Amino acid sequence: MNLLPDSQQQEIIDATAGFLESEFPLSRLHESEEPVPISRELWQTMAELGWFGLGLSEELGGTGFTLAEEALLFRELGRVLAPTNVLAASLAVRVASLAHQSELAESIIGGNQRVAIAETADMESTLGENVTGRFRCIDGSDVELVLCSSAQGFALVTRDALGQGDVVPCMDEHTHLEIFDIGGLPALAFAPTEMDSIQNRGSVLAASMLVGSSEAARDQATEYAKERQQFGKPIGVFQAIKHKCADMASRCEAATWQTFYAALAVRDGHADATFQASAAKLLSAKAATENGQANILVHGGYGVTAEYDAHLFLKRSHVLDLLIGTHGEHLTRVLHEPTAA
């Protein structure tokens, strides 16, 4: 199994990175202390690039690539701390297709309807033809659809039908967080967890965003360690900094290759796909949060100031860690799911 990107996959990486550098610079997060939704124009451009149907077959209206290519895309999105809406849209397209709602899927792929993701916030939530329970909606202030997620599966509902939720502060000030109490709302489309390994697909894509975040934090820390002078030398020559940067690199390597392997395992339907996907989510979350902390420490007192980017990676890693299953849920899967022989 070759985990390195081929030439076509490298083109996807390069094109995505170039687009994100111009449209999603980290400097945008310093322009406002509040969440800024993706504009309809930018959302339409992303649709034209084929992002929302990248891992969907051409027969179902997608681009015809696989989860492996989607993982590469989401890794780049994680590097720039992009909103979670692209993840929501990619999963929503698959849910609509699995539920034979072709017009709904085409609408999402074409960028006509924007999507946010909502995670279950209590143990009594139920998903099926109807949606009931309490959900945390992330980045849903200016969307048309909401993808509700729980261990039971994924269900699409209209944003207008949810009414007014309770807006609550998020530790990541650039993430809009809203709590909804839903009572028997009909779902536009529903896909149970076991169908098409959709839970595993979501775990891999969330892990890919975490991998991107951990790598960006590593790169930022090492660049600062080369530039910052102390006692007439770059601080990177001192063991206290050198070892932190080395540990950051090691965490990135482990998380990256586990996530890539998980993407291929889920894509090819391996018996241990659930184990590999949850292991990827756990490793990547650990890498992102610990690298976020280390990045702040390398920057010293500057790391927590609003003028620097370092603190942004740590905050976003905690948000991504809660997507598509909690730490405890993934740990349970790793402990109980079969592994490769």
N, C-alpha and C positions, 0 to 999 in steps of 0.2 A: 504494500500500500504506500503510494507516494504522497507525502503530506506537503510537498512544495508546490506552489502555484505553477501551472504551465503558462505558455506564452499568452494564450487567450485570457486566462484568469488574471495575469499580470496587467493586461490592457484594462480590464475592469478596475483593478486597484488604482492604476495611474489616472484613469479618467475620473474616477470618483474622488480621489485625493485632490486633483486639480480643481474640480468643481467646488468641493467643500472649502478649499482654501480661500476661494473668492466669495462664496456665499455664506459660509459659517465660520468666519474668523473668531478666535477666542475674544478678540477685542469687543465683539458685539455684546458680550456679557458684562462689560463695564459701562455700557451706554445707558443701562437701566437697572434699577434694583428690583424690578418686578418681572414676572414672566412675560415674554414677548411671543405671541403665537406665530406660527409659520404663515406667511401671507398666502392668499389664494394664488397669486401669480407664481410664487416660488414653488408652491405645492404642485401646480400644473406643470412647471418645468421638470420637477422630479418625476412626475408621471410620464412625461415625454421621454425621459431617460430610461424608462422601463423598470424603475426600482420596485414598484408595488407588485408587479407580477413576475419578478425576476426568476423566482424558483418554481413558477407554475408552468405546466406544459403548454405548448402552442395550441393543442386541441381545446384547452380550457381558457384560451385567450391570453396566456402569459407569454413571457419571453422565451421560455424553453430551456432555461438553465436549471440548476439543481440547488440543493441546500448548501453545497460546498461554495458556490459562487455567492449565494446570499450571505454566508458567514463572512466572506471577504468584504462585501459591501458594508456590513454592520460593524465590522472591525474599524473601518475608516470613519463611520459615523460616531463611534465611541471616542475616537481620537479628538474630535472637535466638540464633544459634549453636545451632540445634536439632540433635539427633543425626541421623546419616545414615540411620536406619532407614526414614524415610518415603520417601526416594529408593529404597531397596532394595525396599520394598513396592510402590511404583508400577511399577517395572520388572518385578518378579516377577509381578505380576498380568498384565502384557502377555505375558510369556514363557509363563505357564501357558495363557493364552487362545490364543496362536499355536500351542502344542503340543496344542491341543484337550483340555486338562485342565480342563474347566469346573468340576468340583467343587473342585479345588485353587484356581482363580481366585476362586470364590465365597467360599471359606474365608478367603482373604487379604483380599478386599474387605470382608468382614463383620467383620474384626478378630479372627478366631479363631486365626490364626497370625501371629506376629510374624516379621519378616525382617531379616537383616543382609546386608551386601554384603562380598564377599571378592574382592580384586584379585589377579591372577596375580603371583607374586614370582620367577618364573624364565622362561627362554626355552623350556623343554621342556614346559610345561603344555599339556594338550590338553583340549578341551571337546567333547562330543558326547553320545551315549547314555551314555557313561561319563566321569567326571572324573578326571584324573590330573595331579599336579604339586604345586607349593608355592604356597600362597595366603595373603595377608594379610587376615584377617577383622577388620572394623571394627565396633565396637559390637555384638558378637555374644555377650555373656556371658549373656543371658537371652532367647533367641529359640528358635523352633521350626524355622525354615527359614534357609538361607544361599543367597544368590544369588552364584554364582561368575562372575567376569567376566574376559574376555581379548579379544584382537583377533579371536578366532574366534567369539565370541558370548557368550551367557549361559546358565547351567545352574543349575537349582534342586536342592538336596540337603537332606536333613534334618540338623538340627544334631546330633542324637544320634549319627547315623552317623559324624560326624567324630571322635568321641571327644575325648580331651584334647589340646589343642594347647599350644604354648609361648607363654605370656603374656610379652610384651616391653614395656618402657617406651615410651611415646609422648611426643613433645615436647609434645603437647597432653594434659595430665594428665587431662582430662575425656573423653578418647576411649579406649575399651578396644581394645587391639590384640593379636591372637593369630595365631600362625603355624601353619598346618596343612600336613602332608605327606599328600596324598591319593593313594591307589593304586587306580585303577580303580573308583571308587565310582559305582554306577548313578545316573543323574539322574532326578529326578521329571519334569522338563520341560526342553527345550533349544530355544533359538532362535538360529540363526546370525546373525552381524552384519548381513548384507544383508537379512534378513527384516524387513519393516515399518520399515526404517531405525532399528532399535532402538538401535544404537550411537549414532547421531546424536541420538536422543531423550534418551538418558542424558547425552550431552555437554551438551545444552542445559539440562537440569535441574540438573546439577552447576554449570554456568556461572551459572545463575540464583541458586543459593545463594551463590556467590562474589560476584555483583553485590550481593546483600543485605548481605553482610558488608562489602563495600567502602563501601556507602552508610552503614551504621551507624557505621563507623569515621570517615567524613567528618563525619557529624552530631555525633558525640561530640567530635571535635577542634574543630569550629567553636564548639560550645556552651562548651567549656572556654576557648577563646580569647576569648570574650565576657565570661566571668566572672572569669578570672584577672587580677589587677591587678599591674602592675609599673611603678614610677616614677609611680604615680598614674594610670595608664591601663590599659585592657584590653590584654593582650598581642597581641590580634588587630589592633591598629592598626600594629604594627611589621612591616616588610617581611619579615623572616625568617619570621614566622608567617603573615602574610597570603598570601605566595606559596605556602607549603606547602598551605594550605587551598584556594587556587585550583587548584593542581595536583591535589589530591585530587578536587575537583569535576569537573575535566576528565576524569580517568581514569574516574570513575563514568559520565559522560555517554557516553563512547565504548563502555564495556563494556555499559551498559544497552541502548543502541539496537542494538548489534551482536547482543546476545543475543535481543532481541525480534524482530529481523529473521530471525535464524537459526530461531527457533521457528516463524515463519510459513513460511519456506522449506522446513523439514522437514515441516511440516503439509501444505503444498500440493504436496510432491513436486517441488520445483524441481531442475533438473539440477545446480546448484551447492550442494545442501543440505549435503553432507559438508564442503565447503570452509567454508561459513558456520558450521556447528556447531563445527568445530574452531577457527575464528577466534574465535568467541565464548568458547570455553573458554580459549584463550590470553590474550585481552584481559582477561577477567574475573579470571583467576588473577593476572595482572600488577597489575590494579587493586586486588585484595584484599590481596595481599602488600605492595605499596608503600604503600597507604593504611594498612595495619596498622602499618608501620614509621613512617610520618609521624605517625600518631596518638600513638604512643609518644613521638616527639620533641617534639610540641607539648605533651605533658604533662610534659616534662622528666624529672627523676629519678623522679617519681611513676609514670611510665608503666609501669615494669617491676615495680612492687611488687604484692604479692598483693591488696592492698586495692582496687586500681583495675581497671577492665575492659580498659584499652587493650591490654595484652599478649595478652589472650584472642583478639582478632580476628586477630592475626598468626599465632598458633599454629594456629588452626582453618583459616586460609587455606592453610597448607601441607598439612594433611590433605586438604582438598577438592581441592587441585591434583592429588593422586595418584589421584583417583577417575575411573573411566571413561576410562582412557588416560593415559599420562604426557605430560609436556611435549614430549618428543621425538617421540612418536607423533603428537600433534596437529600439531606443526610439519611433520612429513613429509607429513601429509594436506594441509595448507595449500599446501605447495610443489608437490605433485603432482596434487591433485584439480582438475577443471575449475572455472572461475569463470564467472560470468554473462557473456554476450556484451555 
